[in-house]
Amino acid sequence: MRRMLIPVAIVPILLLAIAAPVAAAPPLKESGTQQSLFSVSTSCVGSFCTDTVLEAFNIDPDTLLVCVNRYTYSIRTGQLRSQEGGCTETSPDALTISESFDVTLAETTVIFEECNRRGCTVTDSVTVSADDSAVSPIFSETSRGTFTDGTCTFRFRSESMFADVAGTMTIDGMVLEQQFGQASISSFTVTSRCA
């Protein structure tokens, strides 16, 4: 399984560079590293199952966004019974991914909203953490490209590593087993030269 992962931070950097007036467009050089974790844990009681979805990813060099969502649904019909979740911003240091793709998300507090057919209400805050390790080979992908807007030439290069991971997710001290997902590390460079 190979998928090309291009860091999402490249897109806004390129858009800002293109939108800037030509006379005010100095040479651009941006680079950075992004990490991400996506995982799901499913538990079932009686005729209902609950999927708990955890996502953590950089939205800028100084901010990690951590989101937790829970969906409870009927096993028989698949109809959604309820959902709750929320997101919080924290330090990028909360998510660590080693070279061998041992992944740790430090304890992070997320404010939950519960939603049903009548709307959404704030319910509680939960503390979430995760510990995972690779259960697949570590894949790597390098991509590069060049394009011009007629005045400036932009070049980008990204290098990504990603792997399937499994482990545990802990919410308010309750350990959820059977957690599966994917983690990635990406580095990128964007440069521009204008006539």
C-alpha positions as CSV (number, residue, x, y, z in Angstrom):
1,M,0.0,0.0,0.0
2,R,1.6,3.3,-1.2
3,R,-0.1,6.6,-0.9
4,M,1.4,10.0,-1.8
5,L,1.1,12.4,1.1
6,I,1.8,16.0,0.4
7,P,1.8,18.2,3.5
8,V,-1.2,20.5,3.6
9,A,1.0,23.4,4.8
10,I,2.3,23.7,1.3
11,V,-1.0,24.8,-0.1
12,P,-1.6,28.0,2.0
13,I,2.0,29.0,1.5
14,L,1.7,28.8,-2.2
15,L,-1.6,30.6,-2.3
16,L,-0.3,33.5,-0.2
17,A,2.8,33.8,-2.5
18,I,0.6,33.9,-5.6
19,A,-1.9,36.4,-4.2
20,A,0.9,38.9,-3.2
21,P,1.5,41.8,-5.5
22,V,4.4,41.2,-7.9
23,A,6.3,44.3,-6.8
24,A,6.0,43.2,-3.1
25,A,6.9,39.5,-3.7
26,P,10.4,38.8,-2.4
27,P,11.9,35.4,-2.9
28,L,10.1,32.8,-0.8
29,K,11.6,29.9,1.1
30,E,9.6,28.0,3.6
31,S,10.3,24.6,5.2
32,G,8.9,22.6,8.0
33,T,7.9,19.2,9.5
34,Q,4.5,17.8,10.1
35,Q,3.3,14.8,12.1
36,S,-0.1,13.2,12.2
37,L,-2.0,10.4,13.9
38,F,-5.4,9.0,12.9
39,S,-6.9,6.0,14.8
40,V,-10.2,4.3,15.5
41,S,-11.4,2.1,18.3
42,T,-14.7,0.2,18.2
43,S,-16.6,-1.3,21.2
44,C,-20.0,-3.0,21.2
45,V,-22.6,-3.6,23.9
46,G,-25.8,-5.4,23.1
47,S,-27.1,-4.2,19.8
48,F,-25.1,-1.0,19.7
49,C,-21.5,-0.2,18.8
50,T,-19.4,2.9,19.4
51,D,-16.6,4.1,17.2
52,T,-14.1,6.4,18.9
53,V,-12.0,8.4,16.4
54,L,-8.8,10.2,17.4
55,E,-7.0,12.6,15.1
56,A,-3.9,14.7,15.9
57,F,-2.1,16.8,13.4
58,N,-0.1,20.0,13.0
59,I,-2.1,23.1,11.8
60,D,1.0,25.3,12.0
61,P,4.6,25.0,13.4
62,D,3.5,25.9,16.9
63,T,0.1,24.1,17.1
64,L,-1.2,20.6,17.2
65,L,-4.9,20.0,16.8
66,V,-6.3,17.0,18.7
67,C,-9.8,15.9,18.0
68,V,-11.9,13.1,19.5
69,N,-15.3,12.0,18.2
70,R,-17.6,9.2,19.3
71,Y,-20.4,7.7,17.2
72,T,-22.9,5.3,18.6
73,Y,-25.0,3.3,16.1
74,S,-27.3,0.3,15.8
75,I,-25.5,-2.9,14.7
76,R,-28.7,-4.1,13.0
77,T,-29.7,-1.0,11.0
78,G,-26.5,1.2,11.1
79,Q,-28.6,4.1,12.2
80,L,-26.7,6.7,14.2
81,R,-28.0,6.9,17.8
82,S,-25.8,9.7,19.1
83,Q,-22.5,11.5,18.5
84,E,-20.2,13.6,20.6
85,G,-16.8,15.1,20.2
86,G,-14.6,18.1,20.1
87,C,-11.1,19.5,19.3
88,T,-8.4,21.4,21.2
89,E,-5.2,23.1,20.3
90,T,-2.0,22.2,22.1
91,S,1.8,22.1,21.8
92,P,3.2,20.0,18.9
93,D,5.4,18.3,21.6
94,A,2.3,16.4,22.7
95,L,2.6,14.0,19.7
96,T,5.9,12.1,19.2
97,I,6.7,9.6,16.5
98,S,10.0,7.7,16.6
99,E,12.0,6.5,13.7
100,S,10.5,3.0,14.2
101,F,7.0,4.6,14.4
102,D,6.4,4.2,18.1
103,V,3.7,6.8,18.6
104,T,2.7,8.6,21.8
105,L,0.1,11.2,22.3
106,A,0.5,12.9,25.7
107,E,-2.6,13.4,27.9
108,T,-4.6,16.2,26.3
109,T,-7.9,17.7,27.5
110,V,-10.7,18.0,24.9
111,I,-14.1,19.7,25.4
112,F,-17.0,17.5,24.3
113,E,-20.2,18.4,22.7
114,E,-23.0,15.9,22.3
115,C,-25.2,16.0,19.2
116,N,-28.5,14.4,18.4
117,R,-31.5,15.3,16.3
118,R,-32.3,18.2,18.7
119,G,-28.9,19.8,18.3
120,C,-25.6,20.0,20.2
121,T,-24.7,20.8,23.8
122,V,-21.5,20.9,25.7
123,T,-21.3,17.8,27.9
124,D,-17.9,17.5,29.5
125,S,-14.2,17.6,29.1
126,V,-12.3,14.4,28.6
127,T,-8.6,13.6,28.9
128,V,-7.2,11.5,26.0
129,S,-3.9,9.9,25.3
130,A,-2.6,7.1,23.0
131,D,0.2,4.7,22.6
132,D,0.8,2.9,19.3
133,S,3.4,1.1,17.3
134,A,3.8,0.2,13.7
135,V,2.0,-3.0,12.4
136,S,3.0,-2.5,8.8
137,P,6.3,-1.7,7.0
138,I,7.2,2.0,7.1
139,F,6.6,3.4,3.6
140,S,8.3,6.5,2.2
141,E,7.3,8.9,-0.6
142,T,9.1,11.8,-2.2
143,S,7.3,14.3,-4.3
144,R,8.4,17.4,-6.1
145,G,6.9,19.9,-8.5
146,T,7.3,23.2,-10.3
147,F,4.7,25.6,-11.6
148,T,4.5,29.3,-12.6
149,D,1.9,32.0,-12.4
150,G,3.4,33.9,-15.3
151,T,5.7,36.0,-13.2
152,C,7.0,33.7,-10.4
153,T,8.2,30.2,-10.5
154,F,7.4,28.0,-7.5
155,R,9.2,24.7,-6.6
156,F,8.2,22.4,-3.8
157,R,9.6,19.1,-2.4
158,S,8.2,16.9,0.2
159,E,9.4,13.7,1.9
160,S,6.9,11.6,3.8
161,M,7.0,8.4,5.9
162,F,3.9,6.7,7.1
163,A,2.8,3.4,8.6
164,D,-0.2,1.6,9.8
165,V,-0.3,1.6,13.6
166,A,-2.1,-0.2,16.4
167,G,-2.3,0.1,20.2
168,T,-4.4,1.7,22.9
169,M,-6.3,4.9,23.4
170,T,-7.1,6.1,26.9
171,I,-10.0,8.4,27.7
172,D,-10.5,9.5,31.3
173,G,-8.5,6.5,32.5
174,M,-10.5,4.0,30.5
175,V,-8.3,2.0,28.1
176,L,-9.8,1.3,24.7
177,E,-8.1,-1.7,23.0
178,Q,-8.2,-2.6,19.4
179,Q,-7.1,0.8,18.2
180,F,-6.0,0.9,14.5
181,G,-4.9,3.7,12.3
182,Q,-2.1,5.4,10.5
183,A,0.7,7.8,11.5
184,S,2.9,10.0,9.3
185,I,5.9,12.3,9.4
186,S,6.4,14.8,6.5
187,S,9.0,17.4,5.8
188,F,8.6,20.0,3.0
189,T,10.4,22.9,1.3
190,V,8.8,25.6,-0.9
191,T,10.8,28.1,-2.8
192,S,10.0,30.8,-5.4
193,R,11.8,33.1,-7.8
194,C,10.1,36.0,-9.5
195,A,11.2,37.8,-12.7
